Amino acid sequence: MIEHRLEVTPRWAFRLPSRGGMDGLMRVRSGVVHRLLHVDGEPVVVRVAQTAPERVLFGAQAATSRAAEEGIVRMRFALGVDDDLAAFHARFRCDSLLGRAVRDRPWLRVSRRPEPFEALAWAVTEQLIEYGRAAGIQRRMVRVLGRRCPRTGLRDAPLPEAVAGVAPARLEGWDLAAGRALALRRASREVADGRVVLRGSPEEEERGWRRLLSIPGIGRWTVEMLALRGQGRLDRLPAADLGYLKLVGRLTNDDPRSRASEDQVREFFAPYQPWAGLAAAYAFAVSPGAPAAGTAA
């Protein structure tokens, strides 16, 4: 195994996550982030530590230096360590809604996935159900279909080909609704066969969005979750998210039971473009008691 190390100076205030996700893919042990990835089928174990506010150390083990370097690239993307958010903070540090959080939490990022297919598949599992239940579906998929590194105990998300080859009934047995099982299987096949490009130029990715939207059960929310969390598009806002509908309803009507429409959510965050997705994350940060985002209405 080749060990590749790289020390990075974040382009903006940064704080390494202190805990992993409920799906079990990213783990945090003694302050160090651990994640198993695959580059062209080759396993890569990436570890990330923040040695000082201005220094982040990446280490990757793989059979080849190329795979190790690519694994670090993907985790740099997932963690947002290279995001330059100076323009966003300069523009909104005195904003009536976001200003305090922008000043107090400059390290805040939108959580991302190192692989765009992971963001797409997980978005389908999160449709119309609470996140804890969706995370249970994701853990079952990882356990059965994911790839494992025996020496570390880490697991990676399944390949599109693996999900495409699973019978819908089996996906349903893991608590995925019938319609979403069919949608996930078909979307996975589109990606596996190369008809949908998830990592490419903006034009290629947007063509992929349109093709995904033609699949029954894949709606705008799912594609916007892919764009925001899998492709780094901070201008994309999953406006149909139940968390955002409740948040904007409460902020605009001063009623904790109020719920906005999808169009109202888009209108509310339009002044924050081209950072609507990031602005929405800050809106949650300044709204105690707001429901967690991540579930389509």
C-alpha atoms as one frame of an Amber mdcrd trajectory, in Angstrom:
protein
   0.000   0.000   0.000   1.139   3.534  -0.797   0.635   6.265   1.805   0.075
   9.709   0.329  -0.093  12.749   2.593  -1.038  16.306   1.878  -1.331  19.314
   4.170  -3.910  21.849   3.048  -4.530  25.432   4.104  -8.303  26.039   3.929
  -9.321  28.937   1.713 -11.859  30.058   4.310 -12.542  29.394   7.985 -12.909
  25.657   8.425 -13.811  23.165  11.123 -13.533  19.408  10.653 -16.766  17.510
  11.456 -16.784  16.109  14.982 -18.990  13.112  14.199 -19.822  10.796  11.331
 -23.098  10.285   9.508 -25.959   8.001  10.492 -25.335   5.864   7.405 -22.025
   4.722   8.907 -19.871   5.628   5.905 -17.831   8.464   7.404 -16.498   7.788
  10.878 -14.748  10.061  13.334 -12.299   8.473  15.764 -10.355  10.602  18.248
 -10.995  13.679  16.127  -9.819  12.040  12.884 -12.231  11.544   9.979 -12.035
   8.113   8.302 -13.651   7.244   4.986 -13.342   4.363   2.512 -13.638   5.342
  -1.150 -13.041   3.556  -4.438 -11.271   5.021  -7.450 -11.886   2.942 -10.585
 -12.569  -0.029  -8.343  -9.418   0.438  -6.272 -10.012   0.877  -2.513  -8.678
   4.048  -0.915  -8.755   4.719   2.832  -8.684   8.458   3.524  -8.009   9.979
   6.931  -8.356  13.668   7.720  -7.169  15.583  10.788  -7.228  19.278  11.575
  -3.869  20.006  13.160  -4.528  23.750  13.547  -7.265  26.200  12.481  -5.323
  26.920   9.297  -3.970  23.403   8.627  -5.791  20.235   7.566  -3.800  17.044
   7.042  -5.046  14.444   4.551  -3.646  10.948   4.378  -4.670   8.255   1.904
  -3.666   4.610   1.559  -4.118   2.812  -1.757  -2.317   0.453  -4.088  -1.343
   3.297  -6.428  -0.424   6.932  -5.890  -2.985   8.018  -8.490  -5.843   6.432
  -6.552  -4.578   7.864  -3.253  -4.360  11.354  -4.716  -7.843  11.105  -6.225
  -9.247   9.886  -2.913  -7.921  13.018  -1.244  -9.412  15.188  -3.995 -12.833
  13.678  -3.370 -12.655  14.136   0.388 -11.490  17.728  -0.037 -14.657  18.268
  -2.042 -16.874  16.468   0.471 -15.554  18.513   3.383 -15.544  21.805   1.464
 -12.033  22.596   2.635 -11.224  24.459  -0.597 -14.419  26.528  -0.691 -13.700
  30.260  -0.819 -16.742  31.792   0.849 -15.329  35.290   1.294 -17.806  36.877
  -1.114 -20.797  35.251   0.599 -19.643  36.378   4.042 -18.837  39.912   2.915
 -22.282  40.273   1.368 -24.370  38.775   4.178 -22.462  39.379   7.412 -24.909
  42.201   8.234 -28.001  40.461   6.842 -31.022  40.808   9.131 -31.649  37.035
   9.160 -28.272  35.412   8.581 -25.838  38.055   9.798 -25.256  36.799  13.312
 -24.667  33.200  12.213 -22.444  34.326   9.337 -20.291  36.272  11.798 -20.312
  33.607  14.539 -20.030  30.457  12.404 -17.826  31.253   9.411 -16.835  27.558
   9.177 -20.377  26.388   8.359 -20.606  24.286   5.186 -23.268  22.350   3.293
 -22.599  18.665   3.959 -21.535  16.896   0.775 -20.889  13.398  -0.494 -17.556
  12.438  -2.070 -19.420  10.587  -4.830 -22.395  12.165  -6.633 -24.139   8.803
  -7.058 -24.125   8.448  -3.292 -25.957  11.786  -3.011 -28.486  10.711  -5.660
 -29.201   7.290  -4.167 -29.482   8.633  -0.638 -31.840  11.408  -1.796 -34.198
   8.799  -3.233 -34.198   6.908   0.063 -35.004  10.129   1.942 -38.110  11.001
  -0.041 -41.224  11.456   2.098 -39.872   9.817   5.256 -38.038  11.028   8.346
 -34.273  11.000   8.132 -33.713   8.382  10.835 -35.796   5.872   8.926 -34.036
   6.745   5.661 -30.648   6.270   7.350 -31.758   2.769   8.312 -32.417   1.987
   4.644 -29.014   3.388   3.730 -27.233   1.255   6.337 -28.913  -1.882   4.996
 -27.867  -0.997   1.459 -24.299  -0.386   2.578 -24.169  -3.624   4.562 -25.451
  -5.789   1.705 -24.374  -3.950  -1.448 -21.501  -1.760  -0.285 -17.817  -2.508
  -0.553 -15.775  -3.288   2.583 -12.179  -2.878   3.688 -11.573  -5.804   6.109
  -8.453  -4.360   7.733 -10.216  -1.133   8.760 -13.841  -2.242   9.076 -14.873
   0.690   6.881 -17.491   0.357   4.160 -18.169   2.333   1.000 -21.510   3.082
  -0.642 -22.678   0.668  -3.357 -21.906   1.154  -7.026 -24.697   2.141  -9.435
 -24.343  -1.281 -11.076 -24.926  -3.025  -7.745 -28.109  -1.058  -6.997 -29.369
  -1.459 -10.568 -29.050  -5.214 -10.249 -31.154  -5.565  -7.111 -34.763  -6.704
  -7.451 -37.233  -3.985  -6.413 -38.817  -6.421  -3.971 -35.519  -6.708  -2.118
 -35.247  -2.928  -1.854 -38.786  -2.873  -0.526 -37.736  -5.441   2.056 -35.244
  -2.869   3.331 -38.169  -0.445   3.962 -37.985   1.467   0.670 -41.450   2.203
  -0.747 -42.341   0.369  -3.967 -42.350   3.433  -6.204 -39.053   4.673  -4.834
 -37.497   1.231  -5.230 -38.344   1.295  -8.928 -37.119   4.898  -9.278 -33.814
   4.141  -7.543 -33.210   1.032  -9.648 -33.928   2.857 -12.906 -31.836   5.902
 -11.963 -28.968   3.599 -11.017 -29.182   1.883 -14.396 -29.087   5.245 -16.205
 -25.892   6.135 -14.341 -24.327   2.671 -14.715 -24.923   2.679 -18.474 -23.446
   6.170 -18.893 -26.656   7.839 -20.044 -26.547  10.138 -16.994 -23.218  11.838
 -16.246 -22.947  12.828 -12.591 -19.407  14.196 -12.607 -18.603  16.321 -15.639
 -19.002  19.807 -17.024 -21.978  21.873 -15.796 -23.659  21.265 -19.151 -23.200
  17.481 -18.878 -24.474  17.426 -15.313 -27.530  19.500 -16.167 -28.361  17.196
 -19.064 -28.188  14.409 -16.517 -30.668  16.252 -14.289 -33.147  16.484 -17.150
 -32.831  12.786 -17.920 -33.304  11.878 -14.260 -36.420  14.053 -14.091 -37.982
  11.915 -16.819 -37.969   8.927 -14.441 -41.235   8.480 -12.517 -40.520   9.060
  -8.851 -37.511  11.349  -9.447 -38.613  14.915  -8.877 -37.039  18.304  -8.589
 -36.189  17.870  -4.889 -34.159  14.713  -5.568 -32.219  16.309  -8.410 -31.544
  19.441  -6.357 -30.228  17.323  -3.479 -27.894  15.656  -5.979 -26.759  19.048
  -7.285 -26.222  20.595  -3.854 -24.721  17.680  -1.945 -23.192  15.593  -4.704
 -22.027  18.160  -7.249 -21.253  21.192  -5.085 -23.831  23.515  -6.634 -24.462
  26.047  -3.855 -26.951  27.856  -6.088 -29.313  24.859  -5.946 -31.952  24.784
  -3.228 -34.128  21.689  -2.564 -37.069  24.000  -1.958 -39.617  21.190  -1.531
 -37.737  19.931   1.522 -40.137  19.615   4.445 -37.625  21.323   6.722 -37.475
  24.390   4.460 -41.257  24.508   4.024 -41.701  24.602   7.795 -38.811  26.984
   8.371 -39.918  29.585   5.835 -43.536  29.244   6.946 -42.533  29.995  10.514
 -40.187  32.855   9.598 -42.667  34.589   7.305 -45.838  34.072   9.346 -44.451
  34.001  12.904 -46.444  30.822  13.421 -44.621  27.602  14.385 -47.367  25.550
  12.682 -47.290  27.426   9.383 -45.923  25.790   6.249 -44.786  27.671   3.136
 -45.182  26.491  -0.448 -42.235  25.431  -2.577 -42.517  28.648  -4.604 -42.486
  30.698  -1.413 -39.297  28.968  -0.286 -37.616  29.762  -3.605 -38.759  33.369
  -3.400 -37.540  33.655   0.197 -34.002  32.517  -0.663 -33.789  34.192  -4.106
 -31.971  37.290  -2.680 -29.164  35.010  -1.514 -28.276  33.658  -4.955 -25.881
  32.332  -6.152 -25.543  30.824  -2.656 -29.160  29.879  -1.895 -28.198  26.377
  -0.746 -25.590  27.729   1.680 -27.909  30.496   2.863 -30.544  27.898   3.717
 -28.007  26.058   5.888 -27.336  29.294   7.764 -31.066  29.942   8.115 -31.345
  26.675  10.065 -28.398  27.714  12.204 -30.177  30.895  13.367 -33.567  29.266
  13.903 -33.626  27.283  17.155 -36.092  24.446  17.039 -36.212  24.376  13.240
 -36.898  20.932  11.790 -33.968  19.158  10.244 -33.647  19.468   6.489 -33.307
  16.400   4.309 -36.800  15.070   3.671 -38.953  15.880   0.664 -42.480  16.980
   1.401
